Amino acid sequence: MSDVAIRVENLGKKYSIGAAKERHDTLRDALVHLLHNPLGRNGDADTIWALRDVSFEVNRGEVVGVIGRNGAGKSTLLKILSRITEPSEGLADLYGRVGSLLEVGTGFHPELTGRENIYLSGAILGMHKAEIDRRFDEIVAFAEIDKFLDTPVKRYSSGMYVRLAFAVAAHLEPEILLVDEVLAVGDAEFQKKCLGKMGDVAREGRTVLFVSHNMSAVQRLCSRCMLISSGKLIAFEPTAEVVHCYLSEGNSATSPLSWVNLSGANREGLQEARFVAAWYSSDEETVGCQPYSLGVLRFQLSIESNRAYSVSSFAVALCNMHGELLVNADVISLGRPLNFTEGSNTVSLEIEELYLNSGTYTVSLYMADRAGYTLDYIPYAFNIGVIEKPVAESFGVKPGKDGLIPCRFDVQLVSG
């Protein structure tokens, strides 16, 4: 038997964009239009390739990450592999039973209960009732929806829906599991549980294709990773190399005190409260307010909230160009929630001493409500540059570079 689980050759997906089809209210209008346009063409229509010339192979038991900006074509790829969307050209062959978890609302019948949808999903996968019965209690326990098991899923919250959908997709033993970034809808604890389950699935020798903006999760789970940009497969290499390539795209730092518009940023979460703009500064005019090692770093963040909200977790995090988390300033450690009013809110967050060496770092922004549900998460909001602050006088010779993180310490001569 071949070791290949997924084979994609010259895959492409084309969509028509432009003016919508004209509506004809009478037979006369329709006949007149047909005389003027006998082939039924829409003159204003145009086409766009969501994917083009994509080819790759994934082996059995491999966990592969799929990363890229919003609109790059990641979700289109998974929809084609899940047989939700037909490709415009090329081939996509999957060798094994496929379980998929794409956007919220896909895969379940809204009028059926959670119980009925579990059995329906199993039947679609080709499982016998006895096989589903054997996994049923485990699915319900994992999803934590036992009280709502006999409620139609159309009445579920988005978090409940995703919990059940993931539990079904992961526990009904597909040989291939396709997961889009919908896990961000759930609370942080459930996201952690899902990532652990995907690790278990991989160790059992099954194949996982994982679309995510969470570089830490991708690096932890995936041996290889593909980078998709503007519908093209840019790289398919070991994960560390691809993540570094992705984060290095346009890695110039934003200027201090310049407002960054976050309306078009890649984001996850419920977005009932969302980041709309941000700026940063060191408040040190002699270095142009540029952040520096062991100096102050202040952020100002503009938030729009749909209603009054108590936010228990509100974080600004800094990662290096490999996606490794180095600094995480989260109000949850202070034990003081932020209480937003409906409409516009402004938050100032200050890091008193920045333990980072000179270089370029990526800023991510996160907030969650008291129940732990992600309201808004921007994995890569903007980049900042950290400098070494010039020192007028120093004793001896300072090394050109400390370790990864600056180290403040004291030393005493005890004897001598």
Secondary structure, DSSP 4 states (H G I P E B T S, - for coil): --SEEEEEEEEEEEEEESSPPPP-SSHHHHHHHHHH-TT---TT-EEEEEEEEEEEEEETT-EEEEE--TTSSHHHHHHHHTTSS--SEEEEEE-S-EEEE-STTSSS-TTSBHHHHHHHHHHHTT--HHHHHHHHHHHHHHHT-GGGTTSBGGGS-HHHHHHHHHHHHHHS--SEEEE-GGGGGSBHHHHHHHHHHHHHHHHTT-EEEEE-S-HHHHHHH-SEEEEEETTEEEEEEEHHHHHHHHHHTT-PPPPTTPPEE-TTS--BS--SEEEEEEEEE-S-GGGTT--BTTS-EEEEEEEEESS-EEEEEEEEEEE-TT--EEEEEEGGGTT--EEEPSEEEEEEEEESS----SEEEEEEEEEEETT-BEEEEEEEEEEEEEBPPP-S--SS---S---SS-----------
